[in-house]
Amino acid sequence: MNIDKRRRILLQGTAGVGALAAAGLLAPRQLLAAWPKDAFTATTYDAAIQARYGAAAAESGEIKITAPEIAENGAVVPVQVDTGLGDVESISIFVQNNPRPLAASFILGKGAGTSVATRIKMGKTSNVVAVVKSGGKLMSAKQEIKVTIGGCGG
């Protein structure tokens, strides 16, 4: 097979893949999934919890939040949530005093583990609340983090 014929086959294959992508047939599944827009745009903690889960969560000692007690810069606050609960479906992190309280939400598949870590923005000192949906039940834990320099709006 000569070089021109190989190049023609490559170009035809590339054009075919491009057409499938343009038609939306090769889009990643995650992009097609619905995201909790109402929860992320809610302006109060109670509204964000209601929009994300539809109910309040009971406190649990089996959820641990690892975060600094004092955040020197509210623009970048590391937070890790670990739980010993089984059958974890999702973990969400809320900042009660933020203008948009839902900071992060993770949907976990089977065997994905029971720990998440991220960096969040905090406008001022607030409780950070981790909500874990496990076996259809909502459990939560909270930790106050003091912010010395504002991150979102401060």
TAFEN-V186514 format. One line per field, one symbol per residue. ss: DSSP state (~ for helix, > for strand, _ for the rest). phi: phi as a letter, one per 30 degrees, with the letter a starting at -180 (. if undefined). A space follows every 50 residues. Layout:
# TAFEN-V186514
ss->???
phi->???
This chain:
# TAFEN-V186514
ss->__~~~~~~~~~~~~~~~~~~~~______~~~~____~~~~~___~~~~~~ ~~~____>>___>>>>>__>>_____>>>>>>>____>>>>>>>>_____ _>>>>>>_______>>>>>>_____>>>>>>>>>__>>>>>>>>>>>___ ____
phi->.ddddddddddddddddddddddidcddedddddcdedddcdcbdddddd ddbiadcddbdccbccaddbcdbddbcdbbbbbcdchdcabbbccecddb ddcabcccddidjbbbbacbcbdaeadccccccbhiccbbbbbdbdccbd cbjb
